[in-house]
Amino acid sequence: MSDINPPTPMPEALPDGAIPAATLVIMRPSDSGGPDEILMVKRSTSMAFAAGAVVFPGGRVDPDDYRVARLYGLGVDEADGAARVAALRETLEETGLAVGWPGLAGSDVAAIRQALLGGTLLSDILASRGDRIALENFIPFARWCPNFKEARTFDTRFYAVAAPPHDHELTVEEAEHSHIFWASAEATLAMADRGDVSVIFPTRRNLERIAQSNDFAEFSVHSGRFPVELITPWIEDRDGQSFLCIPGHLGYPVTRESFERVRRG
């Protein structure tokens, strides 16, 4: 539902105990010539947060991510740098796709992935290989911190990036996910509308936003037209019905949804 009169933006306030996190929207051209496809993962039904939901790759920011960001001087503030590193690391761990790591050959990806999953620090891996990471092409476009009582509270920074070339099969990290697929934003939303997949409120809003662009280049231009401000959805009652709302000036075509329909976590 698009709004003629968008909701009034709420003041930025980070809930106590919010966990820093990052997520990566990875876009590639479609073989059919349609809108770019996005890499999506389905979370395991055993997970405490967003169990069984389809999401973008990503996860919480670890202490070592800050160290990597400092060592490799990304030219951004500390929290942004660490979030970019976390997006790279989590994507590699969860899907086997190395994004922003130009020195990592495809033949080495599986071993590096297993080392990370086994607890080896990314900073140690980079130091031992003499590699550098290149995260300047990660486009920041959103920052969400929903404060739902039903779910953990994450302060998540969203980035978009063009998919790197790769010649190996992508697989999920089975402890956290059950399925991986490429689909356009429109196709994923259609699957959700049919009930084939489940998406939480932030994922749906961001898929709707991405669906306004045909490809990564177009979405990059779109992203540059809007500020990245903290989004903490709030509830408003209108005509006897409760809606979960977000600000109307950040590029989202849909800024409210009936609270009864929303999946929050």
Sequence and secondary structure as in RCSB ss.txt:
>XXXX:A:sequence
MSDINPPTPMPEALPDGAIPAATLVIMRPSDSGGPDEILMVKRSTSMAFAAGAVVFPGGRVDPDDYRVARLYGLG
VDEADGAARVAALRETLEETGLAVGWPGLAGSDVAAIRQALLGGTLLSDILASRGDRIALENFIPFARWCPNFKE
ARTFDTRFYAVAAPPHDHELTVEEAEHSHIFWASAEATLAMADRGDVSVIFPTRRNLERIAQSNDFAEFSVHSGR
FPVELITPWIEDRDGQSFLCIPGHLGYPVTRESFERVRRG
>XXXX:A:secstr
   SS          TT EEEEEEEEEE  TTSSS EEEEEEE TT SSSTT EE SEEE  HHHHHHHHHTT S
S HHHHHHHHHHHHHHHHHHS   S TT  HHHHHHHHHHHHTT  HHHHHHHHT     TT EEEEEE    TT
S  EEEEEEEEE     S     TTTEEEEEEEEHHHHHHHHHHTSS   HHHHHHHHHHTT SSHHHHHHHHHT
S   EE  EEEEETTEEEEE  SSSS S  EEETTT    
